[in-house]
Amino acid sequence: MPDRTQIDAAELLAIRLSSDGSSLNLVLRDTGGGSVALSLPAAWMSTVLASVPQQVDSGPVHRLDSWSVAPSRDGQELVLTLRTAEGRAVAFATRPWQIQGMATIASYSGVAGAAPKLRH
């Protein structure tokens, strides 16, 4: 019997939503030629898709003019708003650790003119 702690999928044969809509059922062909069925909770799909690396759009890069961070209405997240000099703005719901990660990268990136390297 094959080890099912890891499935190396070679082909996606079918995708089906369960009759109650609570799970997504994937039918895969493994590298050994056998069929394997995998069922995942539908609620996980956003998390799964968010973890897939995305190619950055090679469109225009806009210069940042200003930014702000404020607590979200529910107080569970932070709202990061980025603005261009032309008045374009986009807001993101973030977690505090994401903002801390951005600050760390900016502080230690080695980019000329980056913030001084402070250690607490």
N, C-alpha and C positions, 0 to 999 in steps of 0.2 A: 504494500500500500504506500503511495507517495506521501512524503512529508507535506502537510498542509499548514505548517507554520509560516510558509512563504509560498506565494503563488506567483510565478513568472508568466504573466499573460503575454501571448503572442498575437491574439486577435480578439476583438470584441464581436461577439456573435449576435447579441440581442440586449436591449435595455427595455425593461418593463416596470411600470409603476404598479405597486400592489393595489388590489381592489379598494382598499380603504385609504389609499394615498399616503400611508405612513412610511413606506420604504421604497427604495429603488432597487430593483433586482437586475444584476448584471450577469449575463451568461458569457463566459470567456473560454477561449481555447488556450490551454497552457502550452509551454514550449515542448512538452512531451506528446502533444496531439490530443490530450484528453479535454473534455468539457468540464468546466467548473462554474458553479453558480455562487454568486456573492450577493448578499443582501445588506444594504446600508440604510440607516434611518434617513428619510428624506430631509429631515432638519439639519443633517450634516452637510448637505450639498454646498451651501454657501461657504462653509469652512473649507471643504475640500477644494473648491474652485479658487478660493482666495489664496490657498497655499501653492497653487501651480504658478511657477514663474511666468510672468507676462513680458513680452517684448515691449520695450518702451517705444511709444509712438515717435517716429523721427520727424514729427512736425515742428512747428516753430517753438523756440524757447523764449519765454517772456521774462524780462527783468523784473525782479521783485522790488516793489516800492515800499510797501509797509506790510506788517502782519500784526495780528492780535491773537491772544489766547484768553478764553473766558470759560467759566464752568457751563456745562450744558444745563438745560432746564431741569432735568432730573437729578443733576448733581453727581451722576455716575461717571461722566466723561468730560473731556475738555473739548471746546470748539476752537480749532485752529483756522483762522481766516487769513488768506494770502491775497494781497492786492497789487495790481500793476499801476503805473503812473497814468495809464489810459482809462482807469476806472474799472477794469475787470476785477472781479473778486470771486474766490471759490472758498467754501468752508468745508472742513473735514471734522467729523466726530472722531476723537482720538482718546487713547488711554494715557495717563500720565507717563507710563514707562516708554511710550512711543516718543513723546516730546523729549524725555530724558535721553533716549537713544540718539535723536537728532542732534541734541546739544553736545553729546559726547563725540559724535562723528565730526561736528563742526569744530570742536575744541582740539581734537587730536588728529585731524586729517592731514596736516602738513601743508595745506593750501596757503600760499602767501597771503598775508593779511587776515588769516583766521584768528579767532579769539585766542588770547594767551592761554597757555597750558597751566591751568590751576588744578591743584590737588587739595582735597579737603580731608 
